[in-house]
Amino acid sequence: MKKKKSARKKKKSARNRFPSRRFKRLTVEQAPGMPHDLRQVLEEERLESLILFRTLDRLGVGEREVGKRALLELMELDADCAEALWALDQPARKIAPKPMLRDTLESLKILPARREAYVESLPKSLKAEVQSLRKRVELTVSPHEAYNCVPGRDPSA
């Protein structure tokens, strides 16, 4: 019996040695009342935002073409999604699930429309370039990148 316990401890310590470099499944209980597909929706929305941000960056589009305020709003909504992904990894007793869910659902409701409005507000010459390059950028994005800047899950950390 003692050998089995020590072997388990070794496995556990080796598995947790580099936690930020591995993707791990959700190991804590999800708070009651959370939609089961919330994580998937958040990941998809973060990836869509990342694709747009990389496309704009490659084209050199910034606050000159569309106001700084619109770009900052997109970044804030993306940060809300990142924070929600982090919160889903926390034990239910560490977060206030109802306010977190309310705020997250509100951000998820407006984020796709704001992204589209941002693209639509670009000058016509840039709009076509953004749509064309966006398809190529999408092919380079990894699903793991939905966790960029999420503490404990950032694949580049």
C-alpha angles and dihedrals in degrees: 000000000000091000091055092051093050091047090053091050090051092051092048094049092047091049093051097043093096105022096158093056097055133063111232129189119249103281100179127075113267113239113260115262096031115132110250093229096047094105092051093049092048091049092050093049092048091051091050090051092047091052091052093046092050092047092051091046093052091050093046092239114158146141092314093068096040125014123275089238094063093048092048091049090055090050092050092051090049089050089052089057091048090050091050091052089052091048091053088061092054124091110264091245092059096061136047098240100193098054091040091052093046093051093043094050090048091053092046090051095057104029099082092047092048092050091052092045089053092053092044091053092058118103112271092249091058097040093068091046091050093051092048097046092042090068091053093045090051089062091057098051118099120213088234089067090075083082096056108136093008106131112244093010105057105128092207095052 
